[in-house]
Amino acid sequence: MASLSLSLRASASSAAAGSRAAAPIKVSFTASCVRSKVTCSLPSIRATSSPARSIEPVRATATQAPPATPQSSSGEKTKVGINGFGRIGRLVLRIAIDRDDIEVVAVNDPFIDAKYMAYMFKYDSTHGPFKGTITVLDESTLEINGKKVSVTSKRDPSDIPWGNFGAEYVVESSGVFTTVEKASAHLKGGAKKVVISAPSADAPMFVVGVNEKNYNPSMDVVSNASCTTNCLAPVAKVVHEEFGILEGLMTTVHATTATQKTVDGPSMKDWRGGRGAGQNIIPSSTGAAKAVGKVLPALNGKLTGMAFRVPTPNVSVVDLTCRLEKNASYEDVKAAIKEASEGSLKGILGYTDEDVVSNDFVGDTRSSIFDANAGMGLSSSFMKLVSWYDNEWGYSLKFLQQCCVALPHAGVVLRFDT
């Protein structure tokens, strides 16, 4: 379970001070999908250098104690509609349903009806069954934990009556409407803002903890970038601000996604992508590294990369090999990332030096968890950095935060309990 609380602080520094008071609590991860409790302050991102950094081992499991149900300080709810009830759409609804500061009022998917929506929402092979109650009241209404959610099946986004449902902000998670022109169709139905759950060719892209302060209220359609960009960008930000990144190559070892084939099948645009997902390690292209240059302009043109699709259901890992501008040891780089993970990027960037594997991060709410034991330095200017991410749950949470933060509360100093 994830939570977000709104705190109208006088300054970013006071929010950051509040976040540092939270101490990690070691617990076991169970099938009930216990989520992490972490606190972070987003307005101030720079990881400041310190000659007295500690690089003592962090002894905490990948997940920590679950937070209490979030309480909205304003009492107001952000009303959201979801278009596309796939992996991201369903997890966004799971996260939102237990909050009192956000309300999902409608879901649209042209390919499934209300009964099948309820089934897919209730049972999840990766994250376990939904622990609440869900009832199909009629063909156009679900009731989840006592809250009614309207259901529609429109193919054209402009036909979805978001305004009638009270949905001001639309989660565009269909994977189809990823440009400003296509996603803007939601505005015709009464929505005020649209957040795309994928990289976009022309929509402004934002990554929580990296560049969300650059959001302008005049932007009606924005992108949350990709799950891989959300993992890479916080690490790249810290390392670049501390040591400078001259150039880098990224590889993401990425879990299977819904677009892949169960067995060999036709895929004219990507022949290798048509091979059976459960049988192969599949090299693939990705724009995630280049997209970092859009959210961190100082790195534009300095990063590129590729992906290997592997036969695991969830959790992926980024391997960034980079050349530094300033000489530093691997211990120096670890210390800088650890400091940021405990300070300005707490709850967004994690740090572990335990002997973890991918399943240890299922349900982790953080965008990126740096693996201190997996990386290495070849010289004082050449490093391999490794960071994990739950490409489903962690990304869905940050996606939802774009709706709750960058859009309705632009300009307000916010604090997260994620």
C-alpha positions in Angstrom: 0.0 0.0 0.0 1.3 3.4 -0.9 0.5 6.8 0.5 1.0 10.4 -0.3 0.4 13.3 2.1 0.2 17.0 1.3 2.1 19.3 3.5 2.0 23.1 2.9 5.5 23.9 4.2 7.0 27.4 4.3 10.1 26.2 2.6 11.7 23.2 0.9 14.3 22.9 3.6 11.7 22.4 6.3 10.1 19.6 4.3 13.5 18.0 3.9 14.2 18.3 7.6 10.9 16.5 8.3 11.8 13.7 6.0 15.2 12.9 7.6 13.5 12.1 10.9 12.0 8.9 9.5 14.0 5.8 10.5 13.8 2.6 8.4 12.1 -0.3 10.0 13.1 -3.8 8.9 10.3 -6.1 8.1 9.7 -9.1 5.8 7.9 -8.8 2.5 4.8 -11.0 2.3 2.3 -12.1 -0.2 -0.1 -9.4 1.1 2.0 -6.9 -0.9 3.4 -4.8 2.0 4.7 -1.6 0.6 7.6 0.6 1.5 7.4 3.5 3.9 9.7 6.3 2.9 9.5 10.0 3.1 10.9 12.5 0.7 10.9 16.2 -0.2 10.8 17.0 -3.8 11.4 20.7 -4.3 15.1 20.5 -3.5 16.9 17.9 -5.4 20.6 18.6 -5.5 22.7 16.2 -3.6 25.3 18.3 -1.8 28.9 17.1 -1.4 30.4 16.6 2.0 33.9 15.7 2.9 32.6 13.7 5.9 30.3 11.3 4.1 29.7 8.0 5.7 29.7 4.9 3.5 28.8 2.5 6.4 26.7 -0.5 5.2 23.0 0.1 5.0 21.3 -2.8 6.7 17.7 -2.5 5.6 15.6 -4.8 3.4 14.3 -3.7 0.1 11.0 -2.9 1.6 10.1 -1.3 4.9 7.1 -0.8 7.2 3.8 0.1 5.5 2.5 3.6 6.0 -0.7 4.6 7.6 -3.6 5.6 5.3 -2.8 9.0 3.9 -4.6 12.0 5.3 -5.1 15.0 3.1 -4.4 18.3 4.9 -6.7 20.2 2.7 -9.6 17.7 2.7 -9.8 18.0 -1.0 -9.6 15.0 -3.4 -7.9 15.0 -6.8 -10.5 13.4 -9.1 -8.9 11.2 -11.7 -10.0 9.1 -14.7 -8.1 6.1 -16.1 -8.0 5.3 -19.8 -6.6 1.8 -20.4 -7.0 -0.9 -17.8 -3.8 -2.8 -18.4 -0.9 -3.4 -16.0 -0.3 0.3 -15.2 -4.0 1.3 -15.2 -5.0 -1.5 -12.7 -2.1 -0.8 -10.4 -2.8 3.0 -10.4 -6.3 2.1 -9.3 -5.0 -0.2 -6.5 -2.8 2.5 -5.2 -5.4 5.2 -5.4 -8.3 3.3 -3.9 -6.7 3.4 -0.4 -6.1 7.1 -0.4 -8.2 9.9 0.9 -6.5 12.6 -1.2 -7.3 11.1 -4.6 -10.4 9.5 -6.1 -10.6 7.5 -9.3 -14.1 8.3 -10.6 -14.1 6.5 -13.9 -12.2 3.9 -16.0 -12.4 3.5 -19.7 -11.3 0.5 -21.7 -12.9 -0.4 -25.1 -11.8 -4.1 -24.9 -13.2 -5.3 -21.6 -16.6 -5.0 -19.8 -17.2 -4.3 -16.1 -17.2 -8.0 -15.0 -13.9 -8.7 -16.6 -12.5 -5.4 -15.2 -13.5 -6.6 -11.7 -11.8 -10.0 -12.3 -8.6 -8.5 -13.6 -8.5 -6.0 -10.8 -9.1 -8.6 -8.1 -6.5 -11.2 -9.1 -2.9 -10.4 -10.0 -0.3 -13.0 -10.6 2.6 -10.7 -9.6 1.3 -8.5 -6.9 -1.2 -10.9 -5.4 -5.0 -10.7 -4.9 -6.7 -7.4 -4.0 -7.3 -7.4 -0.3 -10.4 -5.2 -0.4 -13.9 -5.8 -1.9 -15.0 -5.2 -5.4 -18.6 -5.6 -6.7 -20.1 -5.1 -10.2 -23.2 -3.0 -9.5 -24.2 -2.9 -13.2 -22.5 -2.8 -16.6 -21.4 0.7 -16.1 -20.5 0.8 -12.4 -18.0 -0.9 -10.1 -17.9 -0.6 -6.3 -14.5 -0.9 -4.7 -14.2 -0.7 -0.9 -17.5 1.1 -0.9 -16.5 3.7 -3.6 -18.3 3.8 -6.9 -16.3 3.9 -10.1 -17.9 4.5 -13.4 -17.0 2.2 -16.4 -17.1 3.1 -20.1 -15.9 1.4 -23.3 -15.1 4.2 -25.7 -12.5 3.7 -28.5 -12.2 7.4 -29.2 -10.9 9.4 -26.2 -12.9 12.5 -27.3 -16.1 10.4 -26.7 -15.3 9.7 -23.0 -17.5 12.1 -20.9 -14.8 12.8 -18.2 -16.6 16.0 -17.3 -19.8 14.2 -16.4 -17.9 11.9 -14.0 -16.0 14.9 -12.4 -12.6 13.6 -13.7 -10.4 16.6 -14.1 -7.1 14.6 -14.6 -6.8 11.7 -16.9 -4.3 8.9 -16.5 -3.5 7.9 -20.2 -2.3 4.3 -19.8 -3.6 2.7 -22.9 -0.2 2.9 -24.6 -1.8 4.3 -27.8 -2.4 8.0 -27.3 1.2 9.1 -26.6 1.4 12.4 -28.5 0.0 15.8 -27.5 -2.4 15.7 -30.4 -3.8 12.3 -29.6 -3.9 12.7 -25.8 -5.5 16.1 -26.1 -8.7 14.3 -27.3 -9.4 13.7 -23.6 -9.8 17.4 -23.1 -12.8 17.4 -25.4 -14.6 15.2 -22.9 -14.1 17.6 -20.0 -10.7 16.6 -18.6 -8.4 19.5 -17.7 -5.0 17.7 -17.7 -3.6 14.4 -19.2 -0.6 12.5 -17.9 0.8 9.9 -20.4 2.3 6.7 -18.9 4.9 6.4 -21.6 7.6 8.4 -23.3 6.2 11.0 -25.7 7.6 12.3 -29.0 6.4 15.9 -28.2 4.8 16.1 -24.8 6.9 17.6 -22.0 8.4 14.8 -19.9 8.7 14.9 -16.1 10.4 12.5 -13.6 9.5 12.8 -10.0 12.5 14.0 -8.0 14.3 15.2 -11.1 12.6 18.0 -13.0 8.9 18.2 -11.9 9.5 21.7 -10.6 9.7 22.8 -14.2 6.1 22.0 -14.8 4.1 25.0 -16.0 0.3 25.1 -15.4 -0.2 26.0 -19.1 0.9 22.4 -20.0 -2.3 20.4 -20.5 -0.6 17.2 -21.6 2.6 15.8 -20.1 4.5 12.5 -20.0 5.8 10.6 -17.0 8.5 9.2 -19.3 9.3 5.4 -19.0 9.9 3.3 -16.0 13.5 2.9 -17.1 14.0 6.7 -17.4 12.5 7.0 -13.9 15.1 4.6 -12.6 18.1 6.0 -14.5 17.4 9.8 -14.1 17.8 10.1 -10.3 21.1 8.2 -10.3 22.4 10.2 -13.3 21.3 13.4 -11.6 23.3 12.8 -8.4 26.4 11.5 -10.2 26.4 14.3 -12.7 25.9 17.1 -10.1 28.7 15.6 -8.0 31.3 14.4 -10.5 30.1 15.3 -13.9 29.1 12.7 -16.6 31.0 13.1 -19.8 29.3 10.2 -21.5 27.6 7.0 -20.7 26.1 3.8 -22.0 23.1 2.2 -20.3 21.8 -1.3 -20.5 18.5 -2.3 -18.9 17.8 -5.9 -18.1 14.0 -5.6 -18.4 11.2 -7.9 -17.3 8.7 -9.2 -19.8 5.9 -6.9 -20.8 2.5 -7.4 -22.3 3.6 -6.4 -25.8 5.9 -9.5 -26.1 4.9 -12.8 -27.6 4.3 -15.9 -25.5 5.7 -18.0 -28.3 7.3 -17.1 -31.6 5.0 -14.9 -33.6 5.0 -12.2 -36.2 6.6 -8.8 -35.4 7.4 -7.0 -38.6 8.9 -3.9 -37.0 11.1 -5.9 -34.6 11.9 -9.4 -35.7 13.7 -10.4 -32.5 10.9 -8.9 -30.5 8.6 -11.5 -32.0 10.4 -14.4 -30.4 9.0 -16.2 -27.4 9.3 -14.2 -24.2 9.6 -17.1 -21.9 12.3 -18.9 -23.9 14.7 -16.1 -24.8 16.9 -13.2 -23.7 15.9 -10.7 -26.4 18.1 -7.7 -27.3 15.9 -4.6 -27.9 16.1 -0.9 -28.5 15.1 1.7 -25.8 15.0 5.4 -25.8 15.2 5.6 -22.0 18.8 6.8 -21.8 18.3 9.4 -24.4 15.1 10.6 -22.7 17.2 11.4 -19.6 18.6 14.3 -21.7 15.1 15.7 -21.9 14.5 15.8 -18.2 18.2 16.7 -17.5 19.2 18.9 -20.4 22.9 19.0 -19.2 23.1 15.3 -20.2 21.4 15.7 -23.6 23.4 13.8 -26.2 25.7 12.2 -23.5 23.7 9.0 -22.8 22.3 6.3 -25.0 21.6 2.6 -24.4 19.8 -0.7 -25.2 17.7 -3.3 -23.4 17.7 -7.0 -22.9 14.2 -8.5 -22.4 14.4 -11.4 -20.0 11.8 -14.1 -19.0 10.9 -12.7 -15.5 7.5 -11.2 -14.8 8.5 -8.0 -12.9 11.4 -5.9 -11.6 14.1 -4.7 -13.9 17.7 -3.4 -13.4 19.7 -0.6 -15.0 23.4 -0.9 -15.7 25.0 2.5 -16.4 28.6 2.6 -17.5 29.9 6.2 -17.5 33.0 8.3 -17.8 33.3 11.0 -15.1 34.6 14.6 -15.5 36.1 14.7 -12.0 38.3 12.0 -10.6 36.6 9.9 -7.9 36.7 6.4 -6.4 33.8 4.1 -6.5 33.5 4.6 -2.8 33.1 8.4 -3.4 30.3 7.7 -5.9 28.5 5.3 -3.5 28.7 7.8 -0.7 27.2 10.6 -2.9 24.3 8.3 -3.9 23.8 7.1 -0.3 23.6 10.7 0.9 21.0 11.6 -1.6 19.0 8.5 -0.9 18.8 9.6 2.8 18.2 13.2 2.1 16.7 15.2 -0.8 15.8 12.0 -2.9 14.6 9.9 0.0 11.7 7.8 -1.2 12.7 8.2 -4.8 16.3 6.9 -4.9 17.1 4.0 -2.6 20.4 2.4 -1.6 21.3 -1.1 -0.6 24.5 -3.1 -0.1 22.8 -6.4 0.7 23.1 -9.4 -1.7 19.7 -8.8 -3.3 18.0 -10.3 -6.4 15.1 -9.0 -8.5 12.3 -10.6 -6.5 13.4 -8.6 -3.4 12.1 -5.5 -5.1 8.6 -6.6 -6.0 6.3 -3.9 -4.6 9.1 -1.4 -3.9 7.7 2.1 -4.2 11.0 3.8 -5.0 11.9 4.8 -8.6 15.4 3.5 -8.3 17.4 1.4 -5.7 21.1 1.7 -6.2 22.9 -1.7 -5.6 26.3 -0.8 -4.0 27.6 -4.3 -4.2 26.8 -4.9 -7.9 28.7 -1.8 -9.3 32.4 -1.2 -9.7 35.0 1.3 -10.8 37.7 0.5 -13.4 39.6 3.7 -12.8 39.1 7.1 -11.1 36.9 8.3 -14.0 35.2 5.1 -15.3 32.3 3.5 -13.4 29.7 0.9 -13.7 26.5 1.7 -11.6 23.6 -0.7 -11.1 20.1 0.2 -9.9 16.9 -1.8 -9.5 13.3 -0.8 -10.1 9.9 -2.3 -9.9 8.8 -1.4 -13.4 5.1 -1.9 -12.5 4.3 -0.8 -8.9 7.1 1.7 -8.4 6.4 3.4 -11.8 2.6 3.4 -11.2 3.1 5.2 -7.9 5.3 7.9 -9.5 2.8 8.2 -12.3 0.0 8.8 -9.9 2.2 11.4 -8.1 2.5 13.4 -11.3 -1.3 13.7 -11.3 -1.4 14.7 -7.6 1.7 17.0 -7.6 2.8 18.4 -10.9 -0.8 19.1 -12.0 -3.3 20.2 -9.4 -0.7 21.5 -6.8 1.9 23.1 -9.1 3.9 25.7 -7.1 3.0 24.2 -3.7 5.8 22.7 -1.6 4.8 19.1 -1.1 5.9 16.2 1.1 5.5 12.6 0.3 5.0 9.5 2.4 5.3 7.0 -0.5 
